[in-house]
């Protein structure tokens, strides 16, 4: 398990973070940052998803 941050609020992300947040997460972050009406939320990183899948293989 890494010490990397796994959850980002929309306002913490940026459009250039697609490898970390995925396309939807990065786009929601960018829309929030430019002031479009986006409900408050967060994105779980692609690494968190991959780690979850790896630990739950049967």
mmCIF file of the N, C-alpha and C atoms, coordinates in Angstrom:
data_MODEL
# 
_entry.id   MODEL 
# 
loop_
_atom_site.group_PDB 
_atom_site.id 
_atom_site.type_symbol 
_atom_site.label_atom_id 
_atom_site.label_alt_id 
_atom_site.label_comp_id 
_atom_site.label_asym_id 
_atom_site.label_entity_id 
_atom_site.label_seq_id 
_atom_site.pdbx_PDB_ins_code 
_atom_site.Cartn_x 
_atom_site.Cartn_y 
_atom_site.Cartn_z 
_atom_site.occupancy 
_atom_site.B_iso_or_equiv 
_atom_site.pdbx_formal_charge 
_atom_site.auth_seq_id 
_atom_site.auth_comp_id 
_atom_site.auth_asym_id 
_atom_site.auth_atom_id 
_atom_site.pdbx_PDB_model_num 
ATOM 1   N N  . UNK A 1 1  ? 0.833   -1.178  0.000   1.00 0.00 ? 1  UNK A N  1 
ATOM 2   C CA . UNK A 1 1  ? 0.000   0.000   0.000   1.00 0.00 ? 1  UNK A CA 1 
ATOM 3   C C  . UNK A 1 1  ? 0.879   1.244   0.000   1.00 0.00 ? 1  UNK A C  1 
ATOM 4   N N  . UNK A 1 2  ? 0.488   2.250   -0.758  1.00 0.00 ? 2  UNK A N  1 
ATOM 5   C CA . UNK A 1 2  ? 1.325   3.446   -0.851  1.00 0.00 ? 2  UNK A CA 1 
ATOM 6   C C  . UNK A 1 2  ? 0.835   4.523   0.104   1.00 0.00 ? 2  UNK A C  1 
ATOM 7   N N  . UNK A 1 3  ? 1.660   5.537   0.298   1.00 0.00 ? 3  UNK A N  1 
ATOM 8   C CA . UNK A 1 3  ? 1.289   6.676   1.134   1.00 0.00 ? 3  UNK A CA 1 
ATOM 9   C C  . UNK A 1 3  ? 0.685   7.800   0.315   1.00 0.00 ? 3  UNK A C  1 
ATOM 10  N N  . UNK A 1 4  ? 0.354   7.532   -0.916  1.00 0.00 ? 4  UNK A N  1 
ATOM 11  C CA . UNK A 1 4  ? -0.187  8.536   -1.817  1.00 0.00 ? 4  UNK A CA 1 
ATOM 12  C C  . UNK A 1 4  ? -1.613  8.894   -1.414  1.00 0.00 ? 4  UNK A C  1 
ATOM 13  N N  . UNK A 1 5  ? -2.010  10.131  -1.691  1.00 0.00 ? 5  UNK A N  1 
ATOM 14  C CA . UNK A 1 5  ? -3.372  10.582  -1.423  1.00 0.00 ? 5  UNK A CA 1 
ATOM 15  C C  . UNK A 1 5  ? -4.327  9.854   -2.363  1.00 0.00 ? 5  UNK A C  1 
ATOM 16  N N  . UNK A 1 6  ? -5.432  9.327   -1.825  1.00 0.00 ? 6  UNK A N  1 
ATOM 17  C CA . UNK A 1 6  ? -6.367  8.540   -2.620  1.00 0.00 ? 6  UNK A CA 1 
ATOM 18  C C  . UNK A 1 6  ? -7.697  9.226   -2.861  1.00 0.00 ? 6  UNK A C  1 
ATOM 19  N N  . UNK A 1 7  ? -7.986  10.316  -2.148  1.00 0.00 ? 7  UNK A N  1 
ATOM 20  C CA . UNK A 1 7  ? -9.261  11.021  -2.306  1.00 0.00 ? 7  UNK A CA 1 
ATOM 21  C C  . UNK A 1 7  ? -8.987  12.510  -2.469  1.00 0.00 ? 7  UNK A C  1 
ATOM 22  N N  . UNK A 1 8  ? -9.592  13.109  -3.495  1.00 0.00 ? 8  UNK A N  1 
ATOM 23  C CA . UNK A 1 8  ? -9.448  14.537  -3.764  1.00 0.00 ? 8  UNK A CA 1 
ATOM 24  C C  . UNK A 1 8  ? -10.828 15.172  -3.831  1.00 0.00 ? 8  UNK A C  1 
ATOM 25  N N  . UNK A 1 9  ? -11.019 16.283  -3.128  1.00 0.00 ? 9  UNK A N  1 
ATOM 26  C CA . UNK A 1 9  ? -12.222 17.081  -3.324  1.00 0.00 ? 9  UNK A CA 1 
ATOM 27  C C  . UNK A 1 9  ? -12.167 17.656  -4.724  1.00 0.00 ? 9  UNK A C  1 
ATOM 28  N N  . UNK A 1 10 ? -13.329 17.943  -5.315  1.00 0.00 ? 10 UNK A N  1 
ATOM 29  C CA . UNK A 1 10 ? -13.331 18.489  -6.672  1.00 0.00 ? 10 UNK A CA 1 
ATOM 30  C C  . UNK A 1 10 ? -12.447 19.730  -6.773  1.00 0.00 ? 10 UNK A C  1 
ATOM 31  N N  . UNK A 1 11 ? -12.497 20.605  -5.757  1.00 0.00 ? 11 UNK A N  1 
ATOM 32  C CA . UNK A 1 11 ? -11.716 21.847  -5.843  1.00 0.00 ? 11 UNK A CA 1 
ATOM 33  C C  . UNK A 1 11 ? -10.211 21.630  -5.694  1.00 0.00 ? 11 UNK A C  1 
ATOM 34  N N  . UNK A 1 12 ? -9.792  20.455  -5.292  1.00 0.00 ? 12 UNK A N  1 
ATOM 35  C CA . UNK A 1 12 ? -8.362  20.153  -5.172  1.00 0.00 ? 12 UNK A CA 1 
ATOM 36  C C  . UNK A 1 12 ? -7.753  19.655  -6.482  1.00 0.00 ? 12 UNK A C  1 
ATOM 37  N N  . UNK A 1 13 ? -8.581  19.188  -7.385  1.00 0.00 ? 13 UNK A N  1 
ATOM 38  C CA . UNK A 1 13 ? -8.079  18.622  -8.629  1.00 0.00 ? 13 UNK A CA 1 
ATOM 39  C C  . UNK A 1 13 ? -7.892  19.660  -9.715  1.00 0.00 ? 13 UNK A C  1 
ATOM 40  N N  . UNK A 1 14 ? -7.275  19.227  -10.811 1.00 0.00 ? 14 UNK A N  1 
ATOM 41  C CA . UNK A 1 14 ? -7.052  20.068  -11.991 1.00 0.00 ? 14 UNK A CA 1 
ATOM 42  C C  . UNK A 1 14 ? -7.215  19.200  -13.230 1.00 0.00 ? 14 UNK A C  1 
ATOM 43  N N  . UNK A 1 15 ? -7.410  19.849  -14.364 1.00 0.00 ? 15 UNK A N  1 
ATOM 44  C CA . UNK A 1 15 ? -7.638  19.103  -15.603 1.00 0.00 ? 15 UNK A CA 1 
ATOM 45  C C  . UNK A 1 15 ? -6.433  18.257  -16.015 1.00 0.00 ? 15 UNK A C  1 
ATOM 46  N N  . UNK A 1 16 ? -5.229  18.649  -15.607 1.00 0.00 ? 16 UNK A N  1 
ATOM 47  C CA . UNK A 1 16 ? -4.041  17.884  -15.994 1.00 0.00 ? 16 UNK A CA 1 
ATOM 48  C C  . UNK A 1 16 ? -3.793  16.666  -15.092 1.00 0.00 ? 16 UNK A C  1 
ATOM 49  N N  . UNK A 1 17 ? -4.727  16.378  -14.196 1.00 0.00 ? 17 UNK A N  1 
ATOM 50  C CA . UNK A 1 17 ? -4.575  15.251  -13.274 1.00 0.00 ? 17 UNK A CA 1 
ATOM 51  C C  . UNK A 1 17 ? -5.328  14.005  -13.753 1.00 0.00 ? 17 UNK A C  1 
ATOM 52  N N  . UNK A 1 18 ? -5.586  13.903  -15.056 1.00 0.00 ? 18 UNK A N  1 
ATOM 53  C CA . UNK A 1 18 ? -6.337  12.750  -15.581 1.00 0.00 ? 18 UNK A CA 1 
ATOM 54  C C  . UNK A 1 18 ? -5.695  11.405  -15.239 1.00 0.00 ? 18 UNK A C  1 
ATOM 55  N N  . UNK A 1 19 ? -4.359  11.275  -15.266 1.00 0.00 ? 19 UNK A N  1 
ATOM 56  C CA . UNK A 1 19 ? -3.780  9.977   -14.889 1.00 0.00 ? 19 UNK A CA 1 
ATOM 57  C C  . UNK A 1 19 ? -4.067  9.600   -13.428 1.00 0.00 ? 19 UNK A C  1 
ATOM 58  N N  . UNK A 1 20 ? -4.278  10.592  -12.582 1.00 0.00 ? 20 UNK A N  1 
ATOM 59  C CA . UNK A 1 20 ? -4.525  10.352  -11.159 1.00 0.00 ? 20 UNK A CA 1 
ATOM 60  C C  . UNK A 1 20 ? -6.018  10.239  -10.865 1.00 0.00 ? 20 UNK A C  1 
ATOM 61  N N  . UNK A 1 21 ? -6.809  11.164  -11.433 1.00 0.00 ? 21 UNK A N  1 
ATOM 62  C CA . UNK A 1 21 ? -8.233  11.248  -11.113 1.00 0.00 ? 21 UNK A CA 1 
ATOM 63  C C  . UNK A 1 21 ? -9.136  10.567  -12.124 1.00 0.00 ? 21 UNK A C  1 
ATOM 64  N N  . UNK A 1 22 ? -8.583  10.159  -13.243 1.00 0.00 ? 22 UNK A N  1 
ATOM 65  C CA . UNK A 1 22 ? -9.418  9.656   -14.325 1.00 0.00 ? 22 UNK A CA 1 
ATOM 66  C C  . UNK A 1 22 ? -10.042 10.825  -15.070 1.00 0.00 ? 22 UNK A C  1 
ATOM 67  N N  . UNK A 1 23 ? -10.606 10.557  -16.214 1.00 0.00 ? 23 UNK A N  1 
ATOM 68  C CA . UNK A 1 23 ? -11.175 11.619  -17.045 1.00 0.00 ? 23 UNK A CA 1 
ATOM 69  C C  . UNK A 1 23 ? -12.334 12.341  -16.389 1.00 0.00 ? 23 UNK A C  1 
ATOM 70  N N  . UNK A 1 24 ? -13.271 11.597  -15.828 1.00 0.00 ? 24 UNK A N  1 
ATOM 71  C CA . UNK A 1 24 ? -14.436 12.228  -15.200 1.00 0.00 ? 24 UNK A CA 1 
ATOM 72  C C  . UNK A 1 24 ? -14.032 13.052  -13.990 1.00 0.00 ? 24 UNK A C  1 
ATOM 73  N N  . UNK A 1 25 ? -13.155 12.508  -13.152 1.00 0.00 ? 25 UNK A N  1 
ATOM 74  C CA . UNK A 1 25 ? -12.719 13.235  -11.959 1.00 0.00 ? 25 UNK A CA 1 
ATOM 75  C C  . UNK A 1 25 ? -12.001 14.523  -12.307 1.00 0.00 ? 25 UNK A C  1 
ATOM 76  N N  . UNK A 1 26 ? -11.104 14.461  -13.286 1.00 0.00 ? 26 UNK A N  1 
ATOM 77  C CA . UNK A 1 26 ? -10.365 15.657  -13.698 1.00 0.00 ? 26 UNK A CA 1 
ATOM 78  C C  . UNK A 1 26 ? -11.298 16.691  -14.313 1.00 0.00 ? 26 UNK A C  1 
ATOM 79  N N  . UNK A 1 27 ? -12.273 16.232  -15.096 1.00 0.00 ? 27 UNK A N  1 
ATOM 80  C CA . UNK A 1 27 ? -13.210 17.175  -15.709 1.00 0.00 ? 27 UNK A CA 1 
ATOM 81  C C  . UNK A 1 27 ? -14.132 17.809  -14.676 1.00 0.00 ? 27 UNK A C  1 
ATOM 82  N N  . UNK A 1 28 ? -14.589 17.053  -13.692 1.00 0.00 ? 28 UNK A N  1 
ATOM 83  C CA . UNK A 1 28 ? -15.403 17.638  -12.622 1.00 0.00 ? 28 UNK A CA 1 
ATOM 84  C C  . UNK A 1 28 ? -14.593 18.654  -11.824 1.00 0.00 ? 28 UNK A C  1 
ATOM 85  N N  . UNK A 1 29 ? -13.326 18.347  -11.573 1.00 0.00 ? 29 UNK A N  1 
ATOM 86  C CA . UNK A 1 29 ? -12.460 19.296  -10.876 1.00 0.00 ? 29 UNK A CA 1 
ATOM 87  C C  . UNK A 1 29 ? -12.304 20.577  -11.684 1.00 0.00 ? 29 UNK A C  1 
ATOM 88  N N  . UNK A 1 30 ? -12.067 20.455  -12.964 1.00 0.00 ? 30 UNK A N  1 
ATOM 89  C CA . UNK A 1 30 ? -11.883 21.639  -13.810 1.00 0.00 ? 30 UNK A CA 1 
ATOM 90  C C  . UNK A 1 30 ? -13.162 22.463  -13.873 1.00 0.00 ? 30 UNK A C  1 
ATOM 91  N N  . UNK A 1 31 ? -14.312 21.812  -14.005 1.00 0.00 ? 31 UNK A N  1 
ATOM 92  C CA . UNK A 1 31 ? -15.582 22.544  -14.034 1.00 0.00 ? 31 UNK A CA 1 
ATOM 93  C C  . UNK A 1 31 ? -15.794 23.296  -12.722 1.00 0.00 ? 31 UNK A C  1 
ATOM 94  N N  . UNK A 1 32 ? -15.435 22.675  -11.596 1.00 0.00 ? 32 UNK A N  1 
ATOM 95  C CA . UNK A 1 32 ? -15.531 23.343  -10.297 1.00 0.00 ? 32 UNK A CA 1 
ATOM 96  C C  . UNK A 1 32 ? -14.604 24.548  -10.252 1.00 0.00 ? 32 UNK A C  1 
ATOM 97  N N  . UNK A 1 33 ? -13.372 24.377  -10.724 1.00 0.00 ? 33 UNK A N  1 
ATOM 98  C CA . UNK A 1 33 ? -12.376 25.453  -10.661 1.00 0.00 ? 33 UNK A CA 1 
ATOM 99  C C  . UNK A 1 33 ? -12.723 26.649  -11.535 1.00 0.00 ? 33 UNK A C  1 
ATOM 100 N N  . UNK A 1 34 ? -13.459 26.438  -12.625 1.00 0.00 ? 34 UNK A N  1 
ATOM 101 C CA . UNK A 1 34 ? -13.818 27.581  -13.472 1.00 0.00 ? 34 UNK A CA 1 
ATOM 102 C C  . UNK A 1 34 ? -15.171 28.174  -13.091 1.00 0.00 ? 34 UNK A C  1 
ATOM 103 N N  . UNK A 1 35 ? -15.789 27.625  -12.043 1.00 0.00 ? 35 UNK A N  1 
ATOM 104 C CA . UNK A 1 35 ? -16.992 28.233  -11.503 1.00 0.00 ? 35 UNK A CA 1 
ATOM 105 C C  . UNK A 1 35 ? -18.313 27.706  -12.032 1.00 0.00 ? 35 UNK A C  1 
ATOM 106 N N  . UNK A 1 36 ? -18.298 26.601  -12.763 1.00 0.00 ? 36 UNK A N  1 
ATOM 107 C CA . UNK A 1 36 ? -19.558 26.024  -13.220 1.00 0.00 ? 36 UNK A CA 1 
ATOM 108 C C  . UNK A 1 36 ? -20.293 25.402  -12.030 1.00 0.00 ? 36 UNK A C  1 
ATOM 109 N N  . UNK A 1 37 ? -21.623 25.341  -12.098 1.00 0.00 ? 37 UNK A N  1 
ATOM 110 C CA . UNK A 1 37 ? -22.374 24.793  -10.963 1.00 0.00 ? 37 UNK A CA 1 
ATOM 111 C C  . UNK A 1 37 ? -22.243 23.266  -10.882 1.00 0.00 ? 37 UNK A C  1 
ATOM 112 N N  . UNK A 1 38 ? -21.364 22.821  -10.020 1.00 0.00 ? 38 UNK A N  1 
ATOM 113 C CA . UNK A 1 38 ? -21.130 21.394  -9.793  1.00 0.00 ? 38 UNK A CA 1 
ATOM 114 C C  . UNK A 1 38 ? -21.418 21.128  -8.316  1.00 0.00 ? 38 UNK A C  1 
ATOM 115 N N  . UNK A 1 39 ? -22.240 20.128  -8.002  1.00 0.00 ? 39 UNK A N  1 
ATOM 116 C CA . UNK A 1 39 ? -22.473 19.816  -6.588  1.00 0.00 ? 39 UNK A CA 1 
ATOM 117 C C  . UNK A 1 39 ? -21.158 19.463  -5.894  1.00 0.00 ? 39 UNK A C  1 
ATOM 118 N N  . UNK A 1 40 ? -21.045 19.756  -4.602  1.00 0.00 ? 40 UNK A N  1 
ATOM 119 C CA . UNK A 1 40 ? -19.823 19.393  -3.878  1.00 0.00 ? 40 UNK A CA 1 
ATOM 120 C C  . UNK A 1 40 ? -19.588 17.888  -3.974  1.00 0.00 ? 40 UNK A C  1 
ATOM 121 N N  . UNK A 1 41 ? -18.330 17.521  -4.088  1.00 0.00 ? 41 UNK A N  1 
ATOM 122 C CA . UNK A 1 41 ? -18.042 16.101  -4.181  1.00 0.00 ? 41 UNK A CA 1 
ATOM 123 C C  . UNK A 1 41 ? -16.560 15.811  -4.133  1.00 0.00 ? 41 UNK A C  1 
ATOM 124 N N  . UNK A 1 42 ? -16.239 14.560  -4.385  1.00 0.00 ? 42 UNK A N  1 
ATOM 125 C CA . UNK A 1 42 ? -14.847 14.115  -4.343  1.00 0.00 ? 42 UNK A CA 1 
ATOM 126 C C  . UNK A 1 42 ? -14.628 13.039  -5.389  1.00 0.00 ? 42 UNK A C  1 
ATOM 127 N N  . UNK A 1 43 ? -13.368 12.768  -5.659  1.00 0.00 ? 43 UNK A N  1 
ATOM 128 C CA . UNK A 1 43 ? -12.980 11.724  -6.594  1.00 0.00 ? 43 UNK A CA 1 
ATOM 129 C C  . UNK A 1 43 ? -12.022 10.773  -5.891  1.00 0.00 ? 43 UNK A C  1 
ATOM 130 N N  . UNK A 1 44 ? -12.249 9.495   -6.066  1.00 0.00 ? 44 UNK A N  1 
ATOM 131 C CA . UNK A 1 44 ? -11.317 8.475   -5.589  1.00 0.00 ? 44 UNK A CA 1 
ATOM 132 C C  . UNK A 1 44 ? -10.334 8.227   -6.729  1.00 0.00 ? 44 UNK A C  1 
ATOM 133 N N  . UNK A 1 45 ? -9.053  8.205   -6.423  1.00 0.00 ? 45 UNK A N  1 
ATOM 134 C CA . UNK A 1 45 ? -8.037  8.101   -7.467  1.00 0.00 ? 45 UNK A CA 1 
ATOM 135 C C  . UNK A 1 45 ? -8.063  6.749   -8.169  1.00 0.00 ? 45 UNK A C  1 
ATOM 136 N N  . UNK A 1 46 ? -7.479  6.744   -9.353  1.00 0.00 ? 46 UNK A N  1 
ATOM 137 C CA . UNK A 1 46 ? -7.367  5.494   -10.101 1.00 0.00 ? 46 UNK A CA 1 
ATOM 138 C C  . UNK A 1 46 ? -6.513  4.487   -9.333  1.00 0.00 ? 46 UNK A C  1 
ATOM 139 N N  . UNK A 1 47 ? -5.508  4.968   -8.610  1.00 0.00 ? 47 UNK A N  1 
ATOM 140 C CA . UNK A 1 47 ? -4.671  4.063   -7.815  1.00 0.00 ? 47 UNK A CA 1 
ATOM 141 C C  . UNK A 1 47 ? -5.489  3.401   -6.710  1.00 0.00 ? 47 UNK A C  1 
ATOM 142 N N  . UNK A 1 48 ? -6.384  4.155   -6.075  1.00 0.00 ? 48 UNK A N  1 
ATOM 143 C CA . UNK A 1 48 ? -7.236  3.581   -5.030  1.00 0.00 ? 48 UNK A CA 1 
ATOM 144 C C  . UNK A 1 48 ? -8.125  2.490   -5.616  1.00 0.00 ? 48 UNK A C  1 
ATOM 145 N N  . UNK A 1 49 ? -8.687  2.741   -6.773  1.00 0.00 ? 49 UNK A N  1 
ATOM 146 C CA . UNK A 1 49 ? -9.535  1.734   -7.431  1.00 0.00 ? 49 UNK A CA 1 
ATOM 147 C C  . UNK A 1 49 ? -8.731  0.493   -7.785  1.00 0.00 ? 49 UNK A C  1 
ATOM 148 N N  . UNK A 1 50 ? -7.549  0.686   -8.344  1.00 0.00 ? 50 UNK A N  1 
ATOM 149 C CA . UNK A 1 50 ? -6.702  -0.454  -8.712  1.00 0.00 ? 50 UNK A CA 1 
ATOM 150 C C  . UNK A 1 50 ? -6.278  -1.258  -7.485  1.00 0.00 ? 50 UNK A C  1 
ATOM 151 N N  . UNK A 1 51 ? -5.952  -0.566  -6.397  1.00 0.00 ? 51 UNK A N  1 
ATOM 152 C CA . UNK A 1 51 ? -5.555  -1.243  -5.159  1.00 0.00 ? 51 UNK A CA 1 
ATOM 153 C C  . UNK A 1 51 ? -6.722  -2.053  -4.602  1.00 0.00 ? 51 UNK A C  1 
ATOM 154 N N  . UNK A 1 52 ? -7.906  -1.472  -4.616  1.00 0.00 ? 52 UNK A N  1 
ATOM 155 C CA . UNK A 1 52 ? -9.097  -2.185  -4.150  1.00 0.00 ? 52 UNK A CA 1 
ATOM 156 C C  . UNK A 1 52 ? -9.320  -3.459  -4.967  1.00 0.00 ? 52 UNK A C  1 
ATOM 157 N N  . UNK A 1 53 ? -9.247  -3.327  -6.276  1.00 0.00 ? 53 UNK A N  1 
ATOM 158 C CA . UNK A 1 53 ? -9.447  -4.492  -7.138  1.00 0.00 ? 53 UNK A CA 1 
ATOM 159 C C  . UNK A 1 53 ? -8.390  -5.563  -6.893  1.00 0.00 ? 53 UNK A C  1 
ATOM 160 N N  . UNK A 1 54 ? -7.146  -5.143  -6.713  1.00 0.00 ? 54 UNK A N  1 
ATOM 161 C CA . UNK A 1 54 ? -6.060  -6.097  -6.485  1.00 0.00 ? 54 UNK A CA 1 
ATOM 162 C C  . UNK A 1 54 ? -6.233  -6.843  -5.162  1.00 0.00 ? 54 UNK A C  1 
ATOM 163 N N  . UNK A 1 55 ? -6.722  -6.154  -4.144  1.00 0.00 ? 55 UNK A N  1 
ATOM 164 C CA . UNK A 1 55 ? -6.886  -6.781  -2.833  1.00 0.00 ? 55 UNK A CA 1 
ATOM 165 C C  . UNK A 1 55 ? -8.134  -7.650  -2.743  1.00 0.00 ? 55 UNK A C  1 
ATOM 166 N N  . UNK A 1 56 ? -9.041  -7.492  -3.676  1.00 0.00 ? 56 UNK A N  1 
ATOM 167 C CA . UNK A 1 56 ? -10.306 -8.226  -3.617  1.00 0.00 ? 56 UNK A CA 1 
ATOM 168 C C  . UNK A 1 56 ? -10.463 -9.229  -4.752  1.00 0.00 ? 56 UNK A C  1 
ATOM 169 N N  . UNK A 1 57 ? -9.349  -9.688  -5.294  1.00 0.00 ? 57 UNK A N  1 
ATOM 170 C CA . UNK A 1 57 ? -9.384  -10.735 -6.315  1.00 0.00 ? 57 UNK A CA 1 
ATOM 171 C C  . UNK A 1 57 ? -9.745  -12.063 -5.651  1.00 0.00 ? 57 UNK A C  1 
ATOM 172 N N  . UNK A 1 58 ? -10.566 -12.826 -6.310  1.00 0.00 ? 58 UNK A N  1 
ATOM 173 C CA . UNK A 1 58 ? -10.915 -14.141 -5.743  1.00 0.00 ? 58 UNK A CA 1 
ATOM 174 C C  . UNK A 1 58 ? -10.405 -15.256 -6.614  1.00 0.00 ? 58 UNK A C  1 
# 
